[in-house]
């Protein structure tokens, strides 16, 4: 019988409501990417839904910014502030 892998360390953080600075969004994005890497496939979405103050769209935006997948992400975010 195969032993189940332990649940990954996915600490919760309180995400402040309201506007986040670009630096705060980068930090959140990096944290989310670390958590996502620890979770099995298909578990990240449900995990995001349990996080207070964090929507899927905000999580996606923060992760895009952290990965640099959009070169103009900083400018886009700065114009929204």
ROVEX-698940 format. One record per residue: chain; residue in three letters; residue number from 0; x, y, z of N, C-alpha, C, O in turn. Coordinates in Angstrom, 1 decimal, m for minus. Layout:
BEGIN
  cadena  residuo  num  n_east  n_north    n_up  ca_east  ca_north   ca_up  c_east  c_north    c_up  o_east  o_north    o_up
       A      ALA  NUM       X        Y       Z        X         Y       Z       X        Y       Z       X        Y       Z
...
//
This chain:
BEGIN
  cadena  residuo  num  n_east  n_north    n_up  ca_east  ca_north   ca_up  c_east  c_north    c_up  o_east  o_north    o_up
       A      UNK    0     0.8     m1.2     0.0      0.0       0.0     0.0     0.9      1.2     0.0     1.8      1.3     0.8
       A      UNK    1     0.6      2.2    m0.9      1.4       3.4    m1.0     0.9      4.5     0.0    m0.3      4.7     0.1
       A      UNK    2     1.8      5.1     0.6      1.5       6.2     1.6     1.1      7.4     0.9     1.7      7.7    m0.2
       A      UNK    3     0.2      8.2     1.4     m0.2       9.4     0.8     0.8     10.5     1.1     1.4     10.5     2.2
       A      UNK    4     1.1     11.4     0.2      2.0      12.5     0.4     1.4     13.4     1.4     0.1     13.7     1.4
       A      UNK    5     2.2     14.0     2.3      1.6      15.0     3.2     1.1     16.2     2.5     1.6     16.6     1.4
       A      UNK    6     0.1     16.9     3.1     m0.4      18.1     2.5     0.7     19.2     2.5     1.4     19.3     3.5
       A      UNK    7     0.8     19.9     1.4      1.9      20.9     1.2     1.7     22.0     2.2     0.5     22.3     2.6
       A      UNK    8     2.7     22.7     2.6      2.6      23.8     3.5     2.1     25.0     2.7     2.9     25.6     1.9
       A      UNK    9     0.9     25.3     2.8      0.2      26.4     2.1    m0.4     27.3     3.1    m1.6     27.5     3.2
       A      UNK   10     0.5     28.0     3.8      0.1      29.0     4.8    m0.9     30.0     4.2    m0.8     30.3     3.0
       A      UNK   11    m1.8     30.5     5.0     m2.7      31.5     4.5    m2.2     32.8     4.9    m1.5     33.0     6.0
       A      UNK   12    m2.5     33.8     4.1     m2.1      35.2     4.4    m3.3     36.0     4.2    m4.2     35.7     3.4
       A      UNK   13    m3.4     37.0     5.0     m4.5      38.0     4.8    m4.1     39.0     3.7    m3.1     39.6     3.8
       A      UNK   14    m5.0     39.1     2.7     m4.7      40.0     1.6    m5.6     41.3     1.9    m6.8     41.2     2.1
       A      UNK   15    m4.9     42.4     2.0     m5.5      43.6     2.3    m6.6     44.0     1.3    m6.3     43.8     0.1
       A      UNK   16    m7.7     44.5     1.7     m8.7      44.9     0.8    m8.3     46.3     0.3    m7.6     47.0     0.9
       A      UNK   17    m8.9     46.6    m0.9     m8.5      47.9    m1.5    m7.4     47.8    m2.5    m7.1     46.7    m3.0
       A      UNK   18    m6.8     48.9    m2.8     m5.8      48.9    m3.8    m4.4     48.4    m3.3    m4.1     48.8    m2.1
       A      UNK   19    m3.8     47.6    m4.0     m2.4      47.2    m3.7    m1.4     47.9    m4.6    m1.7     48.1    m5.7
       A      UNK   20    m0.3     48.2    m4.0      0.8      48.8    m4.8     1.3     47.7    m5.8     1.1     46.5    m5.6
       A      UNK   21     2.1     48.1    m6.8      2.7      47.1    m7.7     3.6     46.2    m6.9     3.7     45.0    m7.2
       A      UNK   22     4.4     46.7    m6.0      5.3      45.9    m5.2     4.5     44.9    m4.3     5.0     43.7    m4.2
       A      UNK   23     3.4     45.3    m3.8      2.6      44.3    m3.0     2.0     43.2    m3.9     2.0     42.1    m3.6
       A      UNK   24     1.6     43.6    m5.1      1.1      42.6    m6.1     2.2     41.7    m6.5     1.9     40.5    m6.7
       A      UNK   25     3.4     42.2    m6.7      4.5      41.3    m7.0     4.7     40.3    m5.9     4.9     39.1    m6.2
       A      UNK   26     4.7     40.8    m4.7      4.9      39.9    m3.5     3.8     38.8    m3.5     4.1     37.6    m3.2
       A      UNK   27     2.6     39.2    m3.6      1.5      38.3    m3.6     1.6     37.3    m4.8     1.4     36.1    m4.6
       A      UNK   28     2.0     37.8    m5.9      2.1      36.9    m7.1     3.2     35.8    m6.9     3.0     34.7    m7.2
       A      UNK   29     4.3     36.2    m6.3      5.4      35.3    m6.0     4.9     34.2    m5.0     5.2     33.1    m5.1
       A      UNK   30     4.2     34.7    m4.0      3.7      33.8    m3.0     2.7     32.8    m3.6     2.8     31.6    m3.3
       A      UNK   31     1.9     33.3    m4.5      0.9      32.4    m5.1     1.6     31.4    m6.0     1.1     30.2    m6.1
       A      UNK   32     2.6     31.8    m6.7      3.3      30.9    m7.6     4.0     29.8    m6.8     4.0     28.6    m7.2
       A      UNK   33     4.5     30.1    m5.6      5.1      29.1    m4.7     4.1     28.1    m4.2     4.3     26.9    m4.2
       A      UNK   34     2.9     28.6    m3.8      1.8      27.8    m3.3     1.3     26.9    m4.4     1.1     25.7    m4.2
       A      UNK   35     1.1     27.4    m5.6      0.6      26.7    m6.8     1.6     25.5    m7.1     1.1     24.4    m7.4
       A      UNK   36     2.9     25.8    m7.0      3.9      24.7    m7.3     3.8     23.6    m6.3     4.2     22.4    m6.6
       A      UNK   37     3.3     23.8    m5.1      3.3      22.8    m4.0     2.0     22.0    m4.1     1.9     20.8    m3.6
       A      UNK   38     1.0     22.5    m4.8     m0.3      21.8    m4.8    m0.4     20.9    m6.0     0.1     21.1    m7.0
       A      UNK   39    m1.2     19.8    m5.8     m1.4      18.9    m6.9    m2.3     19.6    m8.0    m3.0     20.5    m7.7
       A      UNK   40    m2.2     19.0    m9.2     m2.9      19.6   m10.3    m4.4     19.6   m10.0    m5.0     18.7    m9.5
       A      UNK   41    m5.1     20.8   m10.2     m6.5      20.9   m10.0    m6.9     21.4    m8.6    m8.1     21.6    m8.3
       A      UNK   42    m5.9     21.6    m7.7     m6.2      22.0    m6.4    m6.0     23.5    m6.1    m6.5     24.1    m5.1
       A      UNK   43    m5.3     24.2    m7.0     m5.0      25.6    m6.8    m6.3     26.5    m6.9    m6.5     27.4    m6.1
       A      UNK   44    m7.1     26.3    m7.9     m8.4      27.1    m8.0    m9.2     27.0    m6.8    m9.6     28.1    m6.2
       A      UNK   45    m9.6     25.8    m6.3    m10.3      25.7    m5.0    m9.6     26.4    m3.8   m10.3     26.9    m3.0
       A      UNK   46    m8.3     26.3    m3.8     m7.5      26.9    m2.7    m7.7     28.4    m2.8    m7.9     29.0    m1.7
       A      UNK   47    m7.6     29.0    m4.0     m7.8      30.4    m4.2    m9.1     30.9    m3.6    m9.2     31.9    m3.0
       A      UNK   48   m10.2     30.1    m3.9    m11.5      30.5    m3.5   m11.7     30.5    m2.0   m12.5     31.2    m1.5
       A      UNK   49   m10.8     29.8    m1.3    m10.9      29.8     0.2   m10.1     31.0     0.8   m10.2     31.3     2.0
       A      UNK   50    m9.3     31.7     0.0     m8.5      32.8     0.5    m9.3     34.1     0.6    m9.9     34.6    m0.3
       A      UNK   51    m9.4     34.7     1.8    m10.2      35.9     2.0    m9.5     37.1     1.4    m8.3     37.3     1.6
       A      UNK   52   m10.3     37.9     0.7     m9.7      39.1     0.1    m9.0     38.9    m1.2    m8.4     39.8    m1.7
       A      UNK   53    m9.1     37.6    m1.8     m8.4      37.4    m3.0    m9.3     36.7    m4.0    m9.7     35.6    m3.8
       A      UNK   54    m9.5     37.3    m5.1    m10.3      36.7    m6.2    m9.4     36.0    m7.2    m8.2     36.2    m7.2
       A      UNK   55   m10.0     35.2    m8.0     m9.2      34.5    m9.1    m8.6     35.5   m10.0    m7.5     35.4   m10.4
       A      UNK   56    m9.3     36.6   m10.4     m8.8      37.6   m11.3    m7.6     38.3   m10.7    m6.6     38.6   m11.4
       A      UNK   57    m7.7     38.7    m9.4     m6.6      39.3    m8.7    m5.4     38.4    m8.6    m4.2     38.8    m8.9
       A      UNK   58    m5.6     37.1    m8.3     m4.6      36.1    m8.2    m3.9     36.0    m9.6    m2.6     36.0    m9.7
       A      UNK   59    m4.7     35.9   m10.6     m4.1      35.8   m12.0    m3.3     37.0   m12.4    m2.2     36.9   m12.9
       A      UNK   60    m3.8     38.2   m12.0     m3.1      39.5   m12.3    m1.7     39.5   m11.6    m0.7     39.9   m12.1
       A      UNK   61    m1.8     39.1   m10.3     m0.5      39.1    m9.5     0.5     38.1   m10.0     1.7     38.4   m10.0
       A      UNK   62     0.0     37.0   m10.4      0.9      35.9   m10.9     1.5     36.3   m12.3     2.7     36.1   m12.5
       A      UNK   63     0.7     37.0   m13.1      1.2      37.4   m14.4     2.3     38.5   m14.2     3.3     38.5   m14.9
       A      UNK   64     2.1     39.4   m13.2      3.0      40.4   m12.9     4.3     39.8   m12.4     5.4     40.2   m12.8
       A      UNK   65     4.2     38.8   m11.5      5.4      38.2   m10.9     6.2     37.3   m11.9     7.4     37.2   m11.8
       A      UNK   66     5.5     36.8   m12.9      6.2      36.0   m13.9     6.8     36.8   m15.1     7.6     36.4   m15.9
       A      UNK   67     6.3     38.1   m15.2      6.7      38.9   m16.2     6.2     38.5   m17.6     6.7     38.9   m18.6
       A      UNK   68     5.1     37.8   m17.5      4.5      37.3   m18.8     3.9     38.4   m19.6     3.6     38.3   m20.8
       A      UNK   69     3.7     39.5   m19.0      3.2      40.7   m19.7     4.2     41.8   m19.4     4.3     42.3   m18.3
       A      UNK   70     4.9     42.2   m20.5      5.9      43.3   m20.3     5.3     44.6   m19.8     6.0     45.4   m19.1
       A      UNK   71     4.1     44.9   m20.2      3.5      46.1   m19.9     2.7     46.1   m18.6     1.9     47.0   m18.3
       A      UNK   72     2.8     45.0   m17.9      2.0      44.8   m16.7     2.2     45.9   m15.7     1.2     46.4   m15.1
       A      UNK   73     3.4     46.3   m15.5      3.7      47.4   m14.5     3.0     48.7   m14.9     2.4     49.4   m14.1
       A      UNK   74     3.1     49.0   m16.2      2.5      50.3   m16.7     1.0     50.2   m16.6     0.3     51.1   m16.3
       A      UNK   75     0.4     49.0   m16.9     m1.0      48.8   m16.9    m1.5     49.0   m15.4    m2.5     49.7   m15.2
       A      UNK   76    m0.8     48.4   m14.5     m1.2      48.5   m13.1    m1.0     49.9   m12.6    m1.9     50.4   m11.8
       A      UNK   77     0.0     50.6   m13.0      0.3      52.0   m12.6    m0.8     52.9   m13.1    m1.2     53.8   m12.3
       A      UNK   78    m1.3     52.7   m14.2     m2.3      53.5   m14.8    m3.7     53.3   m14.1    m4.5     54.2   m14.1
       A      UNK   79    m3.9     52.1   m13.4     m5.1      51.8   m12.7    m5.1     52.5   m11.3    m6.2     52.7   m10.8
       A      UNK   80    m3.9     52.8   m10.8     m3.9      53.4    m9.5    m4.2     54.8    m9.4    m4.2     55.4    m8.4
//
